[in-house]
Amino acid sequence: MTPHPLDTEAVPESGARMPDGGAPGDDDIDLQAYWRALVGRRWLILGTTGLCVLIALILTLLATPIFRADTTLQINRDTVNVVQVQGFQPVTSLNDQTFYQTQYDLLKSHSLARRVVVAMDLQHDAAFQSLLRPSPLARLLGFLHGASARKPDQEDTLRADADALLHMVSVQPVLNSKLVDVSVDTPDPRLSAQIANVYADQFIRSNLDRRMAASGYAKQYLQDRLQQLKLRLEDSDKELVAFAQKHQIVNISDRQSLVGQQLEQLNVALAQAEQDRYKAEAKWRQLQGAPADQIAQVLGDPVIEKLQQAYAEDQAKYQDQLRIYKPAFPAMLQLHAKLDEIHRQIAARTALVRGSVQSAYAAAKARETLLRQRVADLRQQVLDLEQRSIRYNILKREVDTNRQLYDAILQRYKEIGVAGGVGINNISVVDRAEPPMVRYRPRLKLNLTIGLLLGLFAGIAAALVLDHLDDTVHIATDAEQKLGLAVLGIIPLARAGTPEQALQDPRSALAEAYRSARTALQFATADGVPRSLLVTSTRPGEGKSTTALALAQSFMQMGRRVLLVDADMRNPAQHNLGAVDNSRGLSNVLAGALAWREAIVGGENGPALLACGPLPPNPAELLAGPRLATLLAEAQAEYDLVILDSPPVLGLADAPVLGHCVAGTLLVIEAGGARIDHIRDALKRLRAARARVVGAAITKLDARHGAYGYGYNSYDYGDAYGGKTGRRNA
């Protein structure tokens, strides 16, 4: 027979929460899962959105209004020609983008801002200076960072004003045109317009100044250069003649070659002497810092090797004699004195080795010093011999060079045109700035829109993150996909009164939900409802006792004979739910003090109840005894269904023991209660005890927190449940 789809006991290996709500390995995005997460945390999203909008509104109302004034400039391409001769043509290879980017950078230059500050005398303008006053927070931060207490001078004030002005100015090129907008933002509309107009005027003047300075600077530079070259040419001629008369210049190349060869040989010898000195110094430094038994020269000395061998033999002999004689014995004293003598000889030989290494180092150092002094003397002789010819050649080349430079600069000076680079100004003002009537920022609608969007984004992100981090069971698909359990019932949260009061009304949502669970239990196995059913949970407080009672009542309404056994001998609850006496019950039966039929109470208007009885000190041992199996066998012979209310699984051994004895186990899971990992551990314990888990019942589901449902359907256990089936939501 093909097993029923709900009869599933496979547990997925991974406990990761699938973000799309689909089965593992399913690449399709389940939009309903996201929608349920957002609806379930809608108040978080709305609260976050409202908070962001409120913050945006407060910041907008508290912000200082800023007014923007715009001046439009037209910038045309032009070149600067200073020297109109061959070889000095102006460079015109820059493309338009590079040229205009240069102009935009000039508009944002610090020098232009300084010109505007000086031209408008902004250093003494009260309206402008009021904008530069630091806020209390800025003053506090400056104090905490240790701002300098030095009083700023005029140059510091000018630099600070220029920097502040640059922060107020923005340059925006007009797309696909030669126009550029220069905008100034200040809280004063009149001041914004004034600064924008003066900024444009000063930019035009600075451009003209650079053009005039290019030609004027070139002419003045060439004139000064000509005068310098003229004087230098005269001086070099006089110095060359005087040097030739004073010194008899003869051909001394042979002597220079001989002295140079000697110097080269001595340099080679000096280099070798330095290497020898380095090696000797290294050996000497090694001897100074290392113990004697770690020095290679000492270890390799044959005399020391013999002495050490003799010392070792006598030392061994001494140690061997100590077994027979005391250290004060004459023979022992004589042997000890011999050891001391050998040790003294080793020390003396070691000192001799050290001395030889030190002597070698001193000799190498002295040889290096002597060679270095000889090289220095010979180098001086070479310099003296070559000075005359070198000096003469230098003077002669200097005369020739000065004459060529003088002739070339004189020719260029005659050809330069002062007015060659002035021409027509390539920058003009298209529209001058006027005081704005409407503030530029802050923009209330824009800020509120941004706050609304940011709030929605933050709220949705927070809701999705919390949903991803929420490792609990909320819907049936969570139990099916993550735990491999068939969901046999979805029990809503009782909104008014206790669950027991809600169960008394057969038309209530709670009673209808348990009837649906009863129907699912009839198809949980191939043989129908298990004859003995254990109701347990992962942790306390998940509604297992109420579920056990409700299922017993529901099956009894079908005409079934039902026995409800309160097997929770840790914290029994069935006697309180049924308002019966708990003075005797299951603990007495398992202890052999009472027959189980004598302990049964109820059975008139409700199911037959075998209460817990007195709490025993060892519940697990009682449940593990043979009387429980006998009780279940005899009860199943007289009743159609035996339902056991069990303690929670985690932390206790009772539930696995009971699960092993019954035909089926129903795991009660509180919606949003126990974590997936804890439920999975509980299932492992039950299955390790060979308990057959037929499915799960999700309890305390609050439909108001989201459209949680079973599978792709959603059931609303609202007020419309009175005698009607639940509404199916898409």
Beta strands, then each sheet from edge to edge (+ up, - down):
strand 1: 67-75
strand 2: 169-173
strand 3: 179-186
strand 4: 427-431
strand 5: 487-492
strand 6: 532-537
strand 7: 562-566
strand 8: 600-602
strand 9: 608-610
strand 10: 641-645
strand 11: 664-670
strand 12: 693-701
strand 13: 714-716
strand 14: 727-729
sheet 1: 2+ 3- 1+ 4-
sheet 2: 5+ 12+ 11+ 6+ 10+ 7+ 9+ 8-
sheet 3: 13+ 14-
end
